[in-house]
Amino acid sequence: VDIIENSRIKKSLKLKGFINRVFTKSEINKSKKLKNKINYFAKRFAAKEAFVKAIGTGFRSDINFIDIEIKNYKNGKPYISLSKKLNNFLQKKFKIQKYKVFLSLSDEKDYSIAFVVIDKKI
């Protein structure tokens, strides 16, 4: 789980290079159509943080923010898409071939939160 103060992301979005270092091109392009960009990016930032906490590494072992992309199904439900590099890392680290990642996002005026569960598929 990860929670972030939305004002922190608001400040970070003004920093040179932040948005391209943390978010994929697809995430950035989708934000252009939205009114509330701060909460959009805050939820995705929290989701990426929650994911690396769930795998127990943090952003180490050559894992970068852009290896994790937050997408939405047509019905709006969010999900996590991983780079091939990160997928291979997970399979090796946990000695598994298949797994399922569950993601829940929520936000309010001041905070955004993400909850990630990784389940081994049998």
GISUL-V67162 format. One record per pair of residues at least 4 apart in sequence whose ideal C-beta (glycine too) atoms are under 8 Angstrom apart, sorted by the first residue. I is the first residue (numbers start at 1). GAP is how many residues later the second one is. D is the distance in whole Angstrom. If there is no record, write none. Layout:
i->{I;I}
gap->{GAP;GAP}
d->{D;D}
//
This chain:
i->{1;1;1;1;1;1;2;2;2;2;2;2;2;3;3;3;3;3;4;4;4;4;4;4;4;4;4;5;5;5;6;6;6;6;6;6;6;6;6;7;7;8;8;9;9;9;9;9;9;10;10;11;12;12;13;13;13;13;13;14;17;18;19;19;19;20;21;21;21;22;22;22;22;22;23;23;23;23;23;23;23;24;24;24;25;26;26;26;27;27;27;27;27;28;30;30;31;31;31;34;36;37;38;39;39;39;40;41;42;42;42;43;43;43;43;43;43;43;43;43;44;44;45;45;46;46;46;46;46;47;47;47;47;47;47;47;47;47;48;48;48;48;49;49;50;50;50;50;50;51;51;51;51;51;51;52;52;52;52;52;53;53;54;54;54;55;55;55;57;57;57;58;59;59;59;61;62;62;63;63;63;66;67;67;67;67;68;68;68;68;68;69;69;69;69;70;70;70;70;70;70;71;71;71;71;72;72;72;72;73;73;73;78;78;78;79;79;80;80;80;82;82;82;82;83;84;85;86;87;88;89;90;90;90;90;91;91;91;94;94;96;96;98;98;99;99;99;99;100;100;100;101;101;101;101;102;102;102;102;103;103;103;104;104;105;105;105;105;106;106;106;107;107;107;108}
gap->{49;52;112;113;114;115;44;45;47;48;51;111;112;43;108;109;110;111;4;5;38;41;42;45;107;108;109;4;105;106;4;32;33;36;101;103;104;105;106;4;103;4;34;4;29;32;33;36;103;4;28;4;6;10;5;6;24;25;28;4;4;4;4;9;22;8;43;44;45;19;23;26;43;44;4;5;8;18;21;42;43;4;42;45;4;4;43;45;4;14;17;42;43;4;4;10;6;9;10;6;4;4;4;4;68;73;4;4;4;65;70;4;27;35;62;63;64;69;70;71;4;26;4;67;4;59;66;67;68;4;21;23;31;33;56;58;67;69;4;17;20;22;4;65;4;53;64;65;66;4;17;29;50;52;65;5;6;7;11;16;5;63;62;63;64;35;38;63;4;6;36;5;4;5;6;28;23;27;4;23;26;17;15;16;18;19;12;13;14;15;18;11;12;13;14;8;9;10;11;33;35;7;8;9;10;4;5;6;7;4;5;6;25;26;27;22;24;21;23;36;4;5;8;19;4;4;4;4;4;4;4;4;6;9;28;4;5;6;5;26;24;25;22;23;19;20;21;22;18;19;21;15;16;17;18;14;15;16;17;11;12;13;10;11;7;8;9;10;6;7;8;4;5;6;4}
d->{6;7;7;7;5;8;4;7;4;4;7;7;5;6;6;7;5;8;6;6;5;6;5;8;7;5;8;8;6;6;6;5;6;5;7;7;6;6;6;7;7;6;8;6;6;5;4;6;8;8;5;8;5;8;6;6;7;7;6;8;5;6;6;6;8;7;8;6;7;8;6;7;4;7;4;5;8;7;6;7;7;7;5;5;6;6;6;7;7;8;6;6;6;7;7;8;5;5;7;5;6;6;6;6;5;6;7;6;6;7;4;6;7;8;4;8;6;5;8;6;7;4;6;8;6;7;5;6;4;6;8;5;7;7;6;6;4;7;7;5;5;7;6;7;6;8;4;6;4;7;5;6;7;8;5;6;5;6;6;8;7;7;5;7;5;7;7;7;5;6;8;8;5;7;7;7;7;8;6;6;7;7;6;4;6;4;6;8;6;8;7;7;4;8;8;6;8;6;8;7;8;7;6;8;5;6;7;5;7;5;8;6;5;8;5;7;6;5;5;7;4;5;7;8;7;6;6;6;7;6;6;6;7;7;8;8;6;6;7;7;5;8;8;4;6;6;6;6;7;5;6;7;7;5;8;7;4;8;7;7;7;6;7;4;7;7;5;8;7;5;8;7;4;7;8}
//
